[in-house]
Amino acid sequence: MNVKRTQGELKRQRDALRQYERYLPTLQLKKQQLQLEISHQQRTRAERGVALHEQQRSAAGWLGLLSEAPEIRRWLAVEEIRTGRKNIAGIEVPVFERVDFMPAAYDLFLTPLWVDAGLEALREMVTIQEEIRIIDTGIAILNKELRVTSQRVNLFEKVKIPEAHEAIRLIRISLGDQLTNAIGRGRIAKKRIEEAELVEVLV
């Protein structure tokens, strides 16, 4: 490992290690929160998918009647899809609220009786489809953030923290060797001074 073997570098590596170890639990918690929310969103999506399938199945018997009221498709026009926002571990995700449809103005006496119920059922299907679309958008956002967070957790756990530990170990060994050598040189120098003084006394 290419690292300076100095007291200054030892302090820098220790500070970095403390920072990594303080930040890692926050990242791990964020990862866990994202995983839980993704799982929750996926369950909700599955439930709404079942509800949509049920609506489509129950509508299968009268969908053929649409030819009697072709304008019903026009009455399905969406005016606005209303969504809110939810904060998950610092990430904003959309939350479905409702679909507002354009007003359906038709003559109750001239329009077949089944149109009211049919229009309501079709609007419910469109609403569920839009809800699923919003859920999918949220899951995509959460999955992207989970990938980034997981990469950071791995970087800290598998790279940064082990590297800092290894750097600290190497610097300590090097500083220990330097201290030992310095003590050894000091003893040699002291011994030479003592020998020189002894020579002077004898002379």
Backbone as CSV, one residue per row, in Angstrom:
resi,resn,N_x,N_y,N_z,CA_x,CA_y,CA_z,C_x,C_y,C_z
1,MET,0.851,-1.197,0.000,0.000,0.000,0.000,0.884,1.244,0.000
2,ASN,0.608,2.148,-0.921,1.395,3.376,-1.042,0.818,4.451,-0.127
3,VAL,1.390,4.550,1.070,0.914,5.525,2.053,2.117,6.085,2.799
4,LYS,2.065,7.374,3.109,3.169,8.008,3.836,3.260,7.415,5.239
5,ARG,4.464,7.163,5.667,4.676,6.598,7.011,5.023,7.723,7.987
6,THR,4.061,8.622,8.225,4.306,9.772,9.099,3.200,9.892,10.136
7,GLN,3.497,10.657,11.199,2.493,10.911,12.234,1.293,11.660,11.662
8,GLY,1.568,12.603,10.752,0.485,13.368,10.123,-0.456,12.477,9.322
9,GLU,0.128,11.516,8.587,-0.686,10.590,7.799,-1.448,9.634,8.709
10,LEU,-0.832,9.262,9.821,-1.522,8.395,10.786,-2.775,9.087,11.320
11,LYS,-2.646,10.363,11.648,-3.805,11.122,12.135,-4.869,11.228,11.048
12,ARG,-4.445,11.481,9.807,-5.397,11.607,8.705,-6.157,10.302,8.490
13,GLN,-5.464,9.186,8.541,-6.098,7.878,8.349,-7.049,7.546,9.506
14,ARG,-6.661,7.905,10.722,-7.544,7.664,11.879,-8.810,8.513,11.783
15,ASP,-8.652,9.764,11.374,-9.813,10.647,11.208,-10.744,10.111,10.126
16,ALA,-10.142,9.648,9.023,-10.938,9.097,7.916,-11.689,7.852,8.369
17,LEU,-11.013,6.998,9.122,-11.642,5.769,9.614,-12.825,6.089,10.522
18,ARG,-12.654,7.060,11.412,-13.763,7.458,12.293,-14.950,7.965,11.485
19,GLN,-14.637,8.724,10.437,-15.702,9.265,9.587,-16.435,8.138,8.859
20,TYR,-15.694,7.182,8.301,-16.306,6.044,7.606,-17.190,5.245,8.561
21,GLU,-16.674,4.970,9.762,-17.408,4.139,10.715,-18.623,4.867,11.288
22,ARG,-18.591,6.200,11.287,-19.747,6.968,11.735,-20.815,7.032,10.646
23,TYR,-20.385,7.105,9.395,-21.303,7.262,8.265,-21.922,5.938,7.823
24,LEU,-21.193,4.836,7.996,-21.658,3.530,7.517,-23.012,3.114,8.093
25,PRO,-23.253,3.218,9.407,-24.570,2.815,9.939,-25.727,3.605,9.323
26,THR,-25.491,4.889,9.014,-26.527,5.704,8.372,-26.848,5.150,6.996
27,LEU,-25.813,4.784,6.250,-26.012,4.198,4.917,-26.726,2.848,5.016
28,GLN,-26.341,2.042,5.993,-26.972,0.727,6.156,-28.455,0.873,6.511
29,LEU,-28.765,1.857,7.361,-30.161,2.112,7.722,-30.959,2.577,6.500
30,LYS,-30.353,3.452,5.709,-31.011,3.940,4.496,-31.278,2.775,3.532
31,LYS,-30.307,1.907,3.386,-30.464,0.737,2.514,-31.622,-0.133,2.985
32,GLN,-31.701,-0.345,4.295,-32.773,-1.166,4.860,-34.143,-0.519,4.632
33,GLN,-34.224,0.800,4.843,-35.486,1.516,4.642,-35.935,1.437,3.182
34,LEU,-34.990,1.580,2.273,-35.316,1.500,0.845,-35.810,0.104,0.482
35,GLN,-35.142,-0.919,0.996,-35.546,-2.300,0.708,-36.958,-2.578,1.219
36,LEU,-37.250,-2.105,2.439,-38.581,-2.310,3.020,-39.655,-1.595,2.207
37,GLU,-39.364,-0.367,1.782,-40.346,0.398,1.013,-40.567,-0.209,-0.367
38,ILE,-39.495,-0.680,-1.001,-39.635,-1.332,-2.308,-40.519,-2.571,-2.168
39,SER,-40.282,-3.355,-1.117,-41.088,-4.548,-0.877,-42.561,-4.175,-0.664
40,HIS,-42.798,-3.111,0.106,-44.165,-2.640,0.350,-44.825,-2.186,-0.952
41,GLN,-44.089,-1.422,-1.752,-44.629,-0.920,-3.026,-44.941,-2.068,-3.987
42,GLN,-44.074,-3.073,-3.987,-44.295,-4.229,-4.867,-45.545,-5.003,-4.452
43,ARG,-45.765,-5.140,-3.139,-46.974,-5.808,-2.666,-48.219,-5.016,-3.069
44,THR,-48.151,-3.688,-2.893,-49.275,-2.834,-3.270,-49.553,-2.945,-4.764
45,ARG,-48.485,-2.964,-5.557,-48.657,-3.079,-7.010,-49.327,-4.395,-7.372
46,ALA,-48.899,-5.479,-6.713,-49.495,-6.795,-6.975,-50.985,-6.795,-6.632
47,GLU,-51.328,-6.164,-5.502,-52.739,-6.088,-5.100,-53.564,-5.300,-6.108
48,ARG,-53.019,-4.184,-6.581,-53.740,-3.372,-7.562,-53.832,-4.097,-8.900
49,GLY,-52.819,-4.898,-9.209,-52.869,-5.706,-10.423,-53.991,-6.728,-10.367
50,VAL,-54.167,-7.350,-9.200,-55.267,-8.310,-9.005,-56.606,-7.595,-9.141
51,ALA,-56.707,-6.393,-8.542,-57.951,-5.621,-8.623,-58.280,-5.262,-10.071
52,LEU,-57.245,-4.892,-10.837,-57.466,-4.560,-12.257,-57.936,-5.782,-13.029
53,HIS,-57.314,-6.906,-12.759,-57.699,-8.148,-13.436,-59.156,-8.497,-13.125
54,GLU,-59.553,-8.328,-11.880,-60.932,-8.613,-11.480,-61.914,-7.688,-12.203
55,GLN,-61.550,-6.414,-12.296,-62.395,-5.454,-13.010,-62.536,-5.843,-14.480
56,GLN,-61.427,-6.222,-15.087,-61.456,-6.607,-16.501,-62.283,-7.869,-16.698
57,ARG,-62.166,-8.804,-15.770,-62.907,-10.065,-15.881,-64.419,-9.816,-15.758
58,SER,-64.781,-8.977,-14.777,-66.206,-8.716,-14.590,-66.785,-7.883,-15.736
59,ALA,-65.927,-7.109,-16.397,-66.398,-6.268,-17.505,-66.476,-7.033,-18.823
60,ALA,-65.878,-8.210,-18.866,-65.794,-8.950,-20.137,-67.173,-9.210,-20.737
61,GLY,-68.191,-9.408,-19.880,-69.531,-9.742,-20.362,-70.227,-8.609,-21.094
62,TRP,-69.912,-7.372,-20.749,-70.646,-6.264,-21.384,-69.781,-5.367,-22.272
63,LEU,-68.482,-5.683,-22.398,-67.618,-4.847,-23.240,-68.104,-4.803,-24.692
64,GLY,-68.778,-5.873,-25.107,-69.294,-5.909,-26.483,-70.363,-4.849,-26.725
65,LEU,-70.988,-4.368,-25.642,-72.033,-3.350,-25.760,-71.474,-1.965,-26.094
66,LEU,-70.150,-1.808,-26.031,-69.546,-0.497,-26.278,-69.888,0.042,-27.666
67,SER,-70.164,-0.893,-28.587,-70.509,-0.455,-29.956,-71.821,0.336,-29.964
68,GLU,-72.679,0.133,-28.931,-73.933,0.870,-28.849,-73.725,2.310,-28.357
69,ALA,-72.577,2.535,-27.678,-72.290,3.886,-27.167,-70.810,4.198,-27.397
70,PRO,-70.440,4.405,-28.682,-69.028,4.635,-29.005,-68.461,5.887,-28.326
71,GLU,-69.329,6.829,-27.986,-68.858,8.071,-27.365,-68.343,7.850,-25.935
72,ILE,-68.572,6.658,-25.393,-68.124,6.377,-24.023,-66.614,6.528,-23.886
73,ARG,-65.894,6.270,-24.980,-64.435,6.411,-24.940,-64.052,7.872,-24.706
74,ARG,-64.845,8.759,-25.280,-64.595,10.196,-25.103,-64.820,10.590,-23.642
75,TRP,-65.760,9.931,-22.989,-66.065,10.252,-21.602,-65.017,9.693,-20.628
76,LEU,-64.107,8.921,-21.167,-63.003,8.397,-20.348,-61.794,9.336,-20.352
77,ALA,-61.889,10.465,-21.051,-60.763,11.390,-21.151,-60.332,11.863,-19.754
78,VAL,-59.038,11.768,-19.494,-58.493,12.162,-18.189,-58.221,13.663,-18.181
79,GLU,-58.741,14.327,-17.157,-58.481,15.760,-17.002,-57.183,15.997,-16.235
80,GLU,-56.994,15.225,-15.163,-55.787,15.395,-14.338,-55.544,14.148,-13.510
81,ILE,-54.258,13.810,-13.382,-53.850,12.721,-12.479,-53.212,13.381,-11.270
82,ARG,-53.850,13.228,-10.119,-53.375,13.901,-8.912,-52.452,12.968,-8.114
83,THR,-51.297,13.493,-7.780,-50.326,12.729,-6.985,-49.793,13.592,-5.846
84,GLY,-49.317,12.927,-4.811,-48.625,13.596,-3.723,-47.176,13.162,-3.730
85,ARG,-46.467,13.489,-2.668,-45.062,13.089,-2.551,-44.847,12.444,-1.187
86,LYS,-43.973,11.464,-1.162,-43.624,10.806,0.101,-42.113,10.730,0.200
87,ASN,-41.589,11.045,1.382,-40.143,11.019,1.591,-39.746,9.681,2.213
88,ILE,-38.919,8.947,1.488,-38.407,7.659,1.967,-36.896,7.765,2.054
89,ALA,-36.379,7.790,3.271,-34.923,7.853,3.492,-34.280,8.995,2.696
90,GLY,-34.971,10.141,2.674,-34.430,11.312,1.986,-34.729,11.368,0.501
91,ILE,-35.496,10.401,-0.008,-35.825,10.349,-1.437,-37.309,10.631,-1.621
92,GLU,-37.629,11.546,-2.522,-39.018,11.882,-2.811,-39.577,10.920,-3.859
93,VAL,-40.692,10.265,-3.528,-41.361,9.373,-4.488,-42.813,9.815,-4.645
94,PRO,-43.361,9.653,-5.854,-44.754,10.058,-6.068,-45.723,9.091,-5.399
95,VAL,-46.841,9.633,-4.928,-47.894,8.819,-4.315,-49.198,9.123,-5.048
96,PHE,-49.848,8.078,-5.540,-51.099,8.250,-6.283,-52.208,8.725,-5.348
97,GLU,-52.988,9.691,-5.827,-54.148,10.162,-5.063,-55.452,9.848,-5.799
98,ARG,-55.611,10.393,-7.001,-56.833,10.088,-7.753,-56.685,10.558,-9.203
99,VAL,-57.641,10.116,-10.025,-57.734,10.568,-11.416,-59.004,11.393,-11.548
100,ASP,-58.863,12.587,-12.089,-60.030,13.424,-12.400,-60.339,13.276,-13.887
101,PHE,-61.586,12.903,-14.195,-61.999,12.713,-15.578,-62.756,13.943,-16.073
102,MET,-62.730,14.120,-17.375,-63.533,15.184,-17.986,-65.009,14.864,-17.738
103,PRO,-65.844,15.869,-17.511,-67.272,15.605,-17.283,-67.903,14.865,-18.457
104,ALA,-68.754,13.908,-18.123,-69.458,13.136,-19.159,-70.905,13.639,-19.220
105,ALA,-71.180,14.438,-20.207,-72.535,14.996,-20.354,-73.302,14.177,-21.394
106,TYR,-74.303,13.430,-20.916,-75.113,12.653,-21.864,-76.562,12.632,-21.390
107,ASP,-77.453,12.391,-22.336,-78.899,12.387,-22.070,-79.288,11.066,-21.396
108,LEU,-79.780,11.158,-20.168,-80.121,9.953,-19.411,-81.248,9.148,-20.049
109,PHE,-82.114,9.821,-20.849,-83.253,9.126,-21.460,-82.854,8.427,-22.759
110,LEU,-81.893,9.018,-23.483,-81.500,8.462,-24.780,-80.340,7.475,-24.679
111,THR,-79.633,7.482,-23.566,-78.449,6.620,-23.405,-78.869,5.305,-22.751
112,PRO,-78.324,4.169,-23.229,-78.664,2.863,-22.640,-78.403,2.845,-21.131
113,LEU,-79.189,2.068,-20.391,-79.108,2.027,-18.932,-77.748,1.539,-18.417
114,TRP,-77.120,0.661,-19.189,-75.867,0.082,-18.708,-74.703,1.070,-18.764
115,VAL,-74.869,2.216,-19.446,-73.752,3.141,-19.653,-73.228,3.696,-18.321
116,ASP,-74.136,4.042,-17.396,-73.683,4.583,-16.106,-72.725,3.620,-15.398
117,ALA,-73.192,2.381,-15.248,-72.359,1.381,-14.571,-71.112,1.066,-15.383
118,GLY,-71.273,0.998,-16.712,-70.132,0.710,-17.586,-69.078,1.798,-17.522
119,LEU,-69.531,3.049,-17.541,-68.599,4.174,-17.473,-67.857,4.172,-16.132
120,GLU,-68.579,3.893,-15.076,-67.943,3.852,-13.746,-66.886,2.751,-13.681
121,ALA,-67.226,1.581,-14.245,-66.288,0.450,-14.230,-65.050,0.755,-15.064
122,LEU,-65.267,1.363,-16.243,-64.133,1.692,-17.112,-63.240,2.750,-16.467
123,ARG,-63.872,3.725,-15.827,-63.085,4.753,-15.139,-62.280,4.147,-13.987
124,GLU,-62.864,3.178,-13.316,-62.145,2.491,-12.239,-60.929,1.760,-12.792
125,MET,-61.076,1.153,-13.981,-59.946,0.461,-14.609,-58.838,1.435,-14.978
126,VAL,-59.237,2.564,-15.570,-58.250,3.590,-15.933,-57.543,4.096,-14.670
127,THR,-58.307,4.283,-13.595,-57.743,4.764,-12.333,-56.711,3.784,-11.791
128,ILE,-57.050,2.496,-11.805,-56.111,1.483,-11.306,-54.867,1.438,-12.182
129,GLN,-55.053,1.530,-13.515,-53.904,1.527,-14.418,-52.966,2.705,-14.115
130,GLU,-53.534,3.879,-13.863,-52.715,5.054,-13.539,-52.034,4.886,-12.190
131,GLU,-52.739,4.290,-11.243,-52.131,4.039,-9.931,-50.937,3.100,-10.064
132,ILE,-51.103,2.047,-10.854,-50.005,1.104,-11.085,-48.829,1.815,-11.748
133,ARG,-49.127,2.695,-12.700,-48.056,3.437,-13.392,-47.267,4.306,-12.400
134,ILE,-47.982,4.961,-11.488,-47.315,5.800,-10.486,-46.489,4.938,-9.528
135,ILE,-47.048,3.796,-9.138,-46.302,2.876,-8.261,-45.026,2.410,-8.949
136,ASP,-45.122,2.069,-10.236,-43.940,1.634,-10.994,-42.875,2.731,-11.037
137,THR,-43.331,3.966,-11.211,-42.395,5.100,-11.224,-41.674,5.196,-9.884
138,GLY,-42.429,5.073,-8.791,-41.838,5.125,-7.458,-40.853,3.992,-7.218
139,ILE,-41.216,2.791,-7.646,-40.320,1.638,-7.474,-39.023,1.848,-8.252
140,ALA,-39.122,2.397,-9.461,-37.926,2.656,-10.276,-37.004,3.658,-9.576
141,ILE,-37.589,4.720,-9.012,-36.797,5.727,-8.283,-36.110,5.085,-7.084
142,LEU,-36.868,4.280,-6.324,-36.313,3.635,-5.127,-35.226,2.623,-5.488
143,ASN,-35.445,1.868,-6.558,-34.440,0.881,-6.986,-33.138,1.555,-7.402
144,LYS,-33.254,2.676,-8.091,-32.055,3.422,-8.506,-31.286,3.905,-7.279
145,GLU,-32.003,4.452,-6.303,-31.353,4.940,-5.082,-30.776,3.786,-4.269
146,LEU,-31.466,2.637,-4.287,-30.962,1.461,-3.567,-29.639,0.991,-4.163
147,ARG,-29.544,1.004,-5.502,-28.283,0.605,-6.155,-27.136,1.511,-5.718
148,VAL,-27.379,2.824,-5.733,-26.343,3.792,-5.341,-25.956,3.594,-3.877
149,THR,-26.963,3.437,-3.009,-26.705,3.269,-1.578,-25.957,1.962,-1.307
150,SER,-26.346,0.882,-1.992,-25.667,-0.411,-1.823,-24.210,-0.319,-2.259
151,GLN,-23.958,0.405,-3.353,-22.578,0.595,-3.817,-21.756,1.335,-2.769
152,ARG,-22.373,2.346,-2.136,-21.657,3.107,-1.102,-21.394,2.250,0.133
153,VAL,-22.397,1.450,0.517,-22.202,0.548,1.664,-21.051,-0.407,1.380
154,ASN,-21.041,-1.002,0.192,-19.969,-1.931,-0.192,-18.615,-1.232,-0.231
155,LEU,-18.606,0.012,-0.745,-17.356,0.773,-0.819,-16.778,0.988,0.578
156,PHE,-17.643,1.359,1.526,-17.176,1.601,2.886,-16.770,0.295,3.567
157,GLU,-17.649,-0.740,3.457,-17.399,-2.010,4.150,-16.204,-2.763,3.586
158,LYS,-16.108,-2.816,2.265,-15.132,-3.699,1.616,-13.856,-2.988,1.154
159,VAL,-13.892,-1.646,1.060,-12.722,-0.934,0.535,-12.193,0.097,1.537
160,LYS,-12.986,1.130,1.796,-12.480,2.272,2.559,-12.062,1.905,3.990
161,ILE,-12.933,1.206,4.715,-12.613,0.864,6.107,-11.439,-0.119,6.187
162,PRO,-11.436,-1.219,5.387,-10.260,-2.107,5.416,-8.968,-1.392,5.004
163,GLU,-9.039,-0.503,4.004,-7.843,0.231,3.572,-7.316,1.115,4.697
164,ALA,-8.225,1.804,5.394,-7.806,2.679,6.497,-7.163,1.856,7.618
165,HIS,-7.777,0.704,7.957,-7.201,-0.169,8.989,-5.796,-0.623,8.591
166,GLU,-5.648,-1.014,7.332,-4.349,-1.502,6.846,-3.320,-0.373,6.829
167,ALA,-3.735,0.816,6.404,-2.820,1.961,6.379,-2.345,2.297,7.791
168,ILE,-3.283,2.291,8.747,-2.924,2.576,10.144,-1.949,1.531,10.664
169,ARG,-2.189,0.272,10.335,-1.294,-0.823,10.764,0.117,-0.629,10.212
170,LEU,0.189,-0.327,8.894,1.498,-0.147,8.255,2.238,1.061,8.815
171,ILE,1.507,2.154,9.035,2.145,3.372,9.570,2.653,3.119,10.980
172,ARG,1.861,2.423,11.793,2.296,2.119,13.166,3.577,1.277,13.168
173,ILE,3.615,0.264,12.290,4.812,-0.584,12.187,6.008,0.258,11.789
174,SER,5.794,1.112,10.757,6.889,1.948,10.263,7.377,2.924,11.326
175,LEU,6.418,3.572,12.015,6.805,4.516,13.068,7.505,3.792,14.216
176,GLY,7.045,2.559,14.506,7.696,1.757,15.547,9.128,1.423,15.158
177,ASP,9.315,1.044,13.876,10.671,0.747,13.385,11.546,1.990,13.441
178,GLN,10.977,3.132,13.041,11.738,4.389,13.074,12.165,4.724,14.498
179,LEU,11.237,4.512,15.457,11.551,4.790,16.860,12.652,3.858,17.365
180,THR,12.537,2.575,17.000,13.548,1.595,17.412,14.913,1.962,16.845
181,ASN,14.932,2.333,15.548,16.189,2.730,14.898,16.765,3.978,15.544
182,ALA,15.877,4.928,15.871,16.337,6.171,16.491,16.955,5.897,17.856
183,ILE,16.308,4.993,18.616,16.848,4.626,19.928,18.196,3.942,19.763
184,GLY,18.252,3.039,18.758,19.516,2.340,18.489,20.618,3.310,18.102
185,ARG,20.298,4.271,17.220,21.297,5.266,16.809,21.708,6.137,17.989
186,GLY,20.734,6.441,18.837,21.043,7.246,20.029,21.999,6.530,20.959
187,ARG,21.776,5.235,21.137,22.660,4.458,22.000,24.078,4.386,21.432
188,ILE,24.127,4.175,20.093,25.448,4.116,19.438,26.168,5.447,19.593
189,ALA,25.415,6.530,19.357,26.029,7.863,19.478,26.492,8.111,20.906
190,LYS,25.667,7.712,21.877,26.014,7.906,23.291,27.261,7.110,23.645
191,LYS,27.313,5.865,23.112,28.466,5.009,23.394,29.736,5.603,22.809
192,ARG,29.619,6.189,21.601,30.797,6.802,20.955,31.270,8.028,21.737
193,ILE,30.282,8.788,22.219,30.645,9.974,23.011,31.355,9.547,24.291
194,GLU,30.826,8.504,24.929,31.442,8.011,26.160,32.848,7.495,25.896
195,GLU,33.023,6.785,24.771,34.345,6.271,24.409,35.319,7.413,24.143
196,ALA,34.799,8.440,23.433,35.665,9.593,23.131,36.073,10.300,24.419
197,GLU,35.136,10.429,25.343,35.448,11.081,26.622,36.469,10.258,27.403
198,LEU,36.334,8.928,27.318,37.272,8.044,28.025,38.666,8.194,27.445
199,VAL,38.730,8.299,26.113,40.030,8.462,25.446,40.685,9.765,25.912
200,GLU,39.886,10.825,25.981,40.402,12.132,26.392,40.948,12.064,27.836
201,VAL,40.233,11.336,28.678,40.660,11.216,30.076,41.979,10.451,30.147
202,LEU,42.073,9.407,29.359,43.300,8.591,29.369,44.465,9.359,28.788
203,VAL,44.206,10.212,27.836,45.286,11.006,27.225,45.649,12.107,28.207
